[in-house]
Amino acid sequence: AQSVAQPEDQVNVAEGNPLTVKCTYSVSGNPYLFWYVQYPNRGLQFLLKYITGDNLVKGSYGFEAEFNKSQTSFHLKKPSALVSDSALYFCAVRDHSGGYQKVTFGIGTKLQVIP
Amino acid sequence: DGGITQSPKYLFRKEGQNVTLSCEQNLNHDAMYWYRQDPGQGLRLIYYSQIVNDFQKGDIAEGYSVSREKKESFPLTVTSAQKNPTAFYLCASTSGAKSGNTIYFGEGSWLTVV
C-alpha cells in the first residue's frame, strides 16, 4: 500500500526567509508526486508535480520541490516566504506501476508566515 | 472558464435526511472523485468514477452513494446511514486516472448536521 507522511503539523517561518515543507512517501513502484495548497474554506489548488526527469520541479507562485529517490522524499521549498503563502499544504502520491492507482494524500502541513 | 463547480457551498442536514451534493465539470475529464476532509485527517476518498456509468467505492464509501450518468456530472448523496456526515466535501477530476495527470479540485461544500 502506498502512503505519504508530512511529519510537521505546522511550520512557522519569518517573511522573507526560505521555507521548507517536508514530505516522504512509500510506493511499490515509481511515484508520481504532487503538491497542493489550500486556503481557508477553499478547494485544493495544484502547485507542482514530479513525473519523471529532472529532480528539481518548479511550480506556481515561486514554489519548487526536490525529488530524492534514495530518501523517498519530495520536500516543498520557496526561497523567500510571503505572508500570503500562509495556508495548508498537501503532498500526494500515486504509484504508476500499472492499473488504476488512487492518489494518496498526506494529512497536511499548516504554513504560517510571520510578518 | 473551465473548471469544477460544486453546489451548494453550505448545506444543513437534519437527522434521518438524505442530501445530495452537486459536482459539475466542463474540463472534459473522464475520471471524477469525491473526497471528505476532516481536520487533522487529510483527504479520504469516498467514491471515484473512471468513466460514465461506472464508479467504484473508495476508502469510506459506507453511508454514501453516487451516480455517473453524464461525463460532466458526479453527484454525491449523503444518506441517513452516514452517522457522522459533518465535514468538508471536495469533488475532483482528472483526464486520466492511470497516469501522472493532475487532479483538479472544486471549491468544496460544507455539510453540517443540525
Interface residues (C-beta under 8 A of the other chain):
Chain A: D9 Y32 F34 Y36 N41 R42 G43 L44 Q45 F46 K49 I51 F90 A92 R94 H96 G98 G99 Y100 Q101 K102 V103 F105 G106 I107 G108
Chain B: I4 Q6 Y35 G40 Q41 G42 L43 L45 Y48 Q50 G58 L90 A92 A97 K98 S99 G100 T102 I103 Y104 F105 G106 E107 G108 W110
